[in-house]
Each structure stands twice: as C-alpha cells, then as structure tokens.
Amino acid sequence: MRVLFILCLLLSLPLPAVARIAGPVEVINPAAARDLPGIRKSGELRVLVNQSRNSSGEVKGQSIGVEYQRLRALEQYLNRNGRDGRSVRLKVIPKAKDQLLAALQRGEGDLVAPGELLSSQGGGNVLASEAIRRDVPVVIVARQGNRRYQRLEQLAGRSLSLPVGSIAKDALHDINSKLEARKLKPIVVEWVDPTLAVEDVLEMVQAGIFDFTAVELHIAERWAKVMPKLRIDRHLVLDDQGDMRWYMRRDAPMLSASVDRFLEGYRVPDDQDAAFQRVYRRLYKVHSPMGRAERQRLERVRPVLQRYAEQNDFDWLALAALAFKESTLNPAARGSSGATGLMQITPAAARSVGISDISRVENNVQASAKYLAKIRRGFFNSPRLNERERMAFVLAGYNLGPQRVQSLRAEARRRGLNPDQWFFQVERVAMEELGMGVVSYVNAVNKYYLAYARERYSLEPSQQKVSMRK
C-alpha cells in the first residue's frame, strides 16, 4: 500500500514543460504500414506534404507548389499500371516540415513529399526514394544592396533567419565547429516564428526585415523570379551533399518500388512555374516597417494605439501591424468602399460599435479596436484557439467578413484539416476557393507584427512596457 501511495503521489506531480524543437518526434510504437495492395484496396494514397506554399500550394485550381504536378503524375502512373482495375486517388495531408517523418511512422500517411531537402533521421524504418535532385546546394540569400561577403567565415557573429526544419541547421553545426577552432564567433541561427515558411522568410529578407537566410539553390532561384530584390550568393555554399527525395516506410516495399520506377521516368514540365509566377507577381509584397520615416510615423500614433489596444485586450503591436498594412500609418489615407484613416475602417463598421467621425485618429483607432474585439468575441472566442491563431482568424474576418471565415473553417473540418489553425490549414481552403487575397492580407499583417515584435523594447518607452499576448 505504501508503494502504491508513493506511485500515485508521483503521478500527480506536474510534468515538466517541453519546448517544441525542430526535428522528428520519437515514435515508440509505429503503426503497421500499408503497402501498395492495401492502398489500392482502400482507393486512397495518403501523401504527407510540407505545408509550405512553395511545396504544396494550390490557388483556385492552379498548382503553385513544386510537388503538386509530380504527385498528380504519380497518381496517373499508379492508375495506369494497376492490374486490378481499381483507381487510386491522392489524399494530401499538410504537416509542418519537421513533423513529416514522425507522422509517416505513426501511420498517418503512406508517402512523404517534402518539396525541400529533409533530414532522414526518422529512424531505421524510413526508406528514401530515388533522388529527385542530387547534390543540392544550400546557399546564402540576402537583399540586393546589402553588404556582399566573399567567404562564409565573414558571416561569423552574424545572424541567419531560418524556418523551422531548415536543412541548413546540420551544415551550420559543422561550419561553426570550424569557426570555433579558429577562435571566431559562430554564425547565429534565428529560428523564426512557426507561422513562417521558407517563402515567407525569403519575402522578409527581400523587405530588409531579416538580413540573411539559407535555402536550397533551386528554391531561391524560383522565388527570385517573383521577388526581384533578392540576391542569391551562389558562392556562399553551406552544403551541397544533400539529395531531394520522397520517403516511405521500409515495410512498404511494393510502394517503394513503384515510386522509384515512376521517378526514374518522370520529367518536370517546362511550364511548371507558369501558374506560380502568374499568381505571385501580382501579390502584395511586404516592405520593412522599421525604416526611419516609418518609425517616426509609428511613434506619433503609438499612444493612441496602446490606449485602445489595452482597453480591448490586444497587443498594441498587432494594431500597429494592421495599421501599417492598411495605411502605412497614414491617418489621412482614403480607401475603397468608404474605408478611412489609419485603420481603414468603414463608417458602417464604426457605427456598429457606436463610434462616429472616424476622420479623427482617436475615433478611427477606437472603432477598429472595438470592431476587432467584437469579431473576436462573436466568432473566435473558443478556448481551443491559441492566441496567434485567434488573431489570424480575427484579421481574416476583418478583411473578409467573419461569417465567410467560419464557412472556410467548416470546409477545412470536412477535408480533415485543422479548423482551429489558420496558418497552413484553413488558409489552404481560402487559397483554393477564394484565391490569395485574404491569405496575403493575414500573412502581411503577421509579418509586420513579427517585425515589430523583434524590436519591441526599442519601440516601447521603458516606463510603459506593454505585455505581449501570445
């Protein structure tokens, strides 16, 4: 009885917090794999894809992700070569890049198609396909006009901004060991917010928000077509030994053999990036909100932003980011449909929260903050939402209307996506059904918020630190 009492006491103690880190999650009891006969019987090939838009995005029927056309060709190949007459359709399951191999081992999918280099440290039960690209260089990318370095050691002490799961992590470990041997400072990794994928980091480098990133050369070249201010430093190579591959379970040998046969004969279409360039060339691109003039404009409106953010339980930097996207912090801005002022709120929306004369900055900000709070309270108040996702849904509702956002969540749930996650989940439905408008809007505000949050302590007077809600 004494032993049982002690055991119960130990079990009642709080468990230690565990930080989310990049890399595969340990899978203690992997589920049994489905090989090709089981897949054909089910009629469904479950493909775990990197959730980034670069890897698996689709906009109103147009494929902009690098893996989509290859996967559709695999679907056609499997159906063309099936002997039992049963057709197979793809079920695309988006996951964070650093969680793909763990999800494969848990039995959540049959195939991983990452669209980027992926460390295959997923355990002995993971089998890589034939190489899609061999010896892929991972290179430094900066903004045109920034200082150009000739050798990697010149980056000692500088910061590289990387998305979670970046393959550059492994290469930097070796490079930093060599720098340490020469008594030089290491290259510092800034792991960016998990709401940012590789394409978001590149956009923020182009804007001058981040100084440097590291990315696979062919990905950098692809995005440079629509982000002309990027500079690809091809001579600064972190690593060139990695191969791009797909991944399957080792206990699915028939699927593995079929995938390898398909990849051996597959050729990338000449027009693969036509839709990608058509979509992204027209899109709004962020620019730095931290220039001298931009900071001066922010300081002029900071007190009113802080006042009404606090009254309505928002982080004032979130309101600042929204104002920068809406008007570049110009209180005299005039938009379409009667949208007015710093926050570009309409007279009808202001009246719905009891505010008039939104030509005055004070009223404009108050009306916007109250209207955002009304959307949050009426539609996105569930405790299931974390604060970052809640704010994303509120912003989407501010731009699109909260009822339409709720319908997108319902469709996401129907498809097996997470209806409580805007980034990379519900936004996929928005991209496919509505286009990039609201997706680009929420992403831009999020990037401005993150740019401000990096400089929070320089933006807030020391006697008025405002806690950040997360």
N, C-alpha and C positions, 0 to 999 in steps of 0.2 A: 504493500500500500504506500509506503514511504517513497519508493522508487517511482511509482505511478504519479504520486503528488508532485514530485520534483519535475518529472517529464511534462506534466500538464502546465506547471509554472513556467517552464522554459518555452513551451509552445505559445504561451500567452504573451511573451515579450515581443515588442515591436521589432520587425525585421529591419535591417539596415537599408538605407536608400541606395539604389543602384543607378548610376548615371548611364544615359544612353550613349554608347560609343559606336564608332564605325566598326564594321566587320561583321562576319556571320555569327548568328546566335547558335550556341551549342544545342544540338538536338540529341536528347538522350535516347529516345525510342523512336527511330524513324519509322514512318508508316510504310507499308508494303507498296512497291512501285507498280504502276500499271504499264505493261508492255504493249506493243502495237496491237495485238489481237484484242486486248481489253479496251483499248482506246477505240478501235473500230466498232466493237460491240456497243460501246456507250454512245458512239456518234460524235464524240467531242474530244478535241485535243486542247488541253488546258495549258496556255502559254503564259508564263510569268515574265512580264516585261518591266524594264526600268521605267518608272513612272514619268521621267522627264519628257517634255515635249519633243526634244531632239530625238529621242529614241522611239517614242510610240504615239506621237500626237496625230490627231485627225480633226480637220476643220471642215464642217459641213460637207462631208463626203470626200474631201481631198486629203490624201495621206501626206503629212509633213514629217512623220517620224521615219528614221532611216530603216527601221526594222519592218515597217508595215508591208511594203511591197515584197520583201523577201519572205515574210511569213505567209502572205496570200499565195505566193508562188509555191510554197511548201504545201499549203492546203490543196492546191490544184494537183500537185505532184502525187500526194497521197491518194487522192480520189481517182486519179488517172491510173494508178498502179495497184489499186485494190482488187483482189480476186473474188471477194465475196459479194461484190455489188453494193456494199454499204458505204455511204458517203460519210466523211468526217468534216466537221466544221470547227473553226477555231473559237475558243473562248479566251479572250485576252484579259489577264489579271494584272493590273498595275501594282507594283510594290516599290518601296524605297530600294535604291540600288544595293545598299549594304545588307538588305534582308532577303535578297532573292534566293541565294543558295540554301539558307535555312528553311525558307518556305518550300523549296523543292524537296528537301529531305523530310519535311513534315507531311509530305504528300498533298500539298495544296496545288501543285501543278505537275505537268509531265515534262515540260521543257522550259529552260530559261533562255531568253533572248535579250541580253542586256543593252546592245547597241553601243557599248563602250567597253574598254578593257575592264576586266573583272578579275580580281584575285581569286584563284580557285581553291583557297584554303577553306573548303567547306567539308573536309573530311574525306575518308577513303571511299565513300560511296558515291562521290560525284565524278562523272565522266565528261570530259570535254570533247566537243566535236572536232572535225577537221577545221583548220584555220580559215576564217573568213577574210582576215587581213593578217599578214605576217610582219613581224619586226616593226611594230607601230611606234613611231617616235612620240614621246611626251615632251612638249615644248613650252617655253615661257611665252605668255601673251600679255601685252601691255597696251596702253593707249598711245596712238600716234602723237609725237611731240614730247613724250616723256623721255627722260634720260635713257640712252641705249647702252647696255652693258655688253661687253665682248666675251666675258668668261663667267661661268657660274659662280666662281668664288667671289666675284664682285657683288653678288647678292647676299653675302654674309651679313647678318644682322637685319636684313630686310624681311618684309612680311609677304607671304604668298596666301591669297584668299582661295580656299578650296571648298567645293561642295562635299557633303558627307559621302563617303565611299570612294573618293578620288583615288585612282591608282597611283598618283604622284606620291602618296604617303610612303610607300615602300622605297621608292627611289630616293626620297629626301632623307630617309634614315641612313642610307649608305653615304650620300653626299655630305651630310652633317658629321658623320664619323670622320671623314677625310678632313673636313674643315677644323674639327676639334683637334686632330693630330697636328694641324698647322697652327694651332692656337688662335684660330679665327672664330668669330661668333657664328652660331648656327643660323640657317635660314628658318625663320619662324613661320609656322603654319597657323593661319587664322581659319578655323573651321566655321564656315558661315552658317547662318540660320537654316534649319532643315526645310523651310519653305522655299528655298532657292535651289534650283537645279543648275546644271552646267551652263545652259543658255542664259539663265538669269545672272550668273556670275560674270559671264562674258559681257552682257549688257552693262553691268555696273562697272566693269573695267573700262569699257568704251566711254562711259559717262564720267570717269575720273573719280568715282566713289571708292573703288578698290584700285590699288596700284598695279598689282600683278596677279596672274593666276597661271596655272599649268594645266594643259589639256592635250589630248591626243591631236596630232597634227591635222588629220583629215577632218576632225570636228571643228577645229579652229578655222580651217580654210572654208568649211561650209558656212559658218556663221559670219565670217568676214565678208561674204557676198552680200549680206543684208545689214552688216554693221561696219561701214567703211572706215570708221575711225579706229578700228582695232589694228594693232601692229603685231604680227607673228614673228617672234625672234627664233627663226628656224635653227640658228647656230647654237642656241642655248637648249640643249637636249638633256633632260633629266634621265631618260631611259629610252632604249629602242629595242628591247628584247622581248616585249610582250606581243602576244597574238590575240586578235579578237576571235572569240569562239562562242558557240552556244553550249549549253550544259544540260545534261540529263542524269538520271540515276544509273549507276553501274549495273543495277539489276533490271534494266530495261534494254537488253542487247539488240532486240529486233528494231526498236525505235531508233536506237543509236545508229545502227547500220543504215536504215532508211534515210535518216537525216544526213549522214555522211555522203551517201550516194547523191542526194539532192544537191548538197552544197558543192560537190565536185563539178556538177554540170550547170550551176546557176551563174548567170551573168547579170550584173547590175544594169538596168535600163539606162540609156543615155539621157533620158529626160526625168530621171528620178527626182531631181530637186526643183523641177519646174513649178509645181504647186507650192512648195516650201518658199521659194523666192517670191512668188506672186502674193502669197499671204503676208509674209513678214516685211516686205519692202514698204508696204502701206501702213504698217503699225506704228503707233506712238512709241518712241524710244525715250527712256528716262535720261535726264541730264542731272548734273550734280546740284543739289540744293545747298551746298556748303561753300559756294564762292563768296567773295567779299560782299558784293551787292546783295546776294540772296540772304546772307546772314544779317545784314543791316535791315532788310525788309522784315525778316523774322523777328528781330529784336523790337521793332516798332509795334508789332501786333502780339508779342509774347504775353504781356499782362492779361489781355482780354481772352486769349486762347487758354491760358492757365486758369483764369477765373471760371469760365463756363465748362471747361473740362472737369475741374474739381466738383462743381455743382452737379454734374451729370455722371460722375464716376467714370470718366475716361482719362487715359493718359494724354496729357496735353500735346505730346509729340505726335500722337495719332491724329489729332485735329490739325496740327501743323502740316503733317504729310498730306492730308486730304486737301488743305488749303493750297499747298504748293502744286498739287496735281490739278486742282480746279482752276486756279487763277494765277499761278506763280506768285502768290502772296500780294496780289494787286487788288486793293479794296474797290477800285473803280471799274473792275472788269465787268463786261456785259456778255452774256452768252445767249444761246438759243432758248426758245420757249420761256422767255422772261427770267431765266436764271441770272442772278445778280450778285455782285460783290465778291468778297474774299472767298466765301464757301460755295458760291454759285448755287444758292438755294432759290427755289421759285417762290413767288408770293403766295401761291396756294399752299405749298408745304409749310411755309412760315405761319400762315393763318391757322393751319391745323393744330399748331401748338401755341396759339394765342399771341403771336408776335406780328407786329406791323412795322412799316417803314424800314425795310431791310436794306435801304441805301446807307444807313448808319452802320459802321463796323460793329459796334457793340450789339446791335439788334441782329445783324447778319450772323455773327458767331453764335449768339444765344439761340437763335432759331435753329441753326444747323445742329448744335449740340443737343437741343431738346428733341429735334426730329430724329436724330440718330438714336437717342435713348428710347424714343417711342417705338422705333423699329425693333430695337433690341428687346424691349420689354414685351412687345406684342407677338414677336415671331421667333426670336432666337435666345430665349431665356432658359433653355433646358440645361440642367446640370451636366448633361453628357458632353456639352461643348467645352473645350478648353478655351481660354481667353483669346488666344491668337486666332483660332478658327471662328470663334464667335464674332470677332471684329471683322474678319473677312466676309462672313455672311451678312453682317450689317452693312458693310460697304457695297456688297453686291446688291443688296436691297435698296440702298440709297441711289444706286445707278440704274437699276433695272426695275425696281419695284419688288417689295418683299413677297408678294403672292407668287410672282414668277419664279423667284428663287426657291420657294417652297415646292413648287412643281418640279424643279430640277432635282431637288433632294429626293422627292418621291421616285423619280425616274432612276436616280442613282441607286436607291434601295432595290428597285426592281431588277436592276442589272447585276446586283451583288457587289456594288461599290459601297463605300462607307458614306452614308448620308450626313454624318456629323463632321466630315472633313472636306473643306472647300478645296484646299490646295491639292492638286493631282488626283482628286476623286470626283467631287461634284463638278469641278471646273471642266472635267473631261466631257461631261454631258453638255455643259454650256457651249464648249467649243464645237461639238458635233451638231448641236441643234441650232445654235444662235450665231456661231462664229466667234471671233476673237475679241469682240468689243468689250464685254463685261470682264472677261478673263484678263485682258490687257489692263483694264482700269484698276482692278483689285491688285494685280501684280505691281503696277506702278506705284500705287499708294503704299503698298507693303515695302517696296524698295526704298522709297523716300523715308518711311518710318525707320527702317533699319539704318539708313544713312544718318539720320538724326540721332538714333539711339547710340550709335558708336561714339558720338560726340556730346552725349547728354551733359556731362559735367562741365563742358565749356559753354553750353547753351543756357544752363540754369544758374542764376546768381546763387552764390554759396549759401545765403541765408534763406533761399526759397526752394530747396531741393524737393522735387515732386516725385513721389514713389511711382514706379512703373508697374502697371498691371500686366501680368503675363498669365 
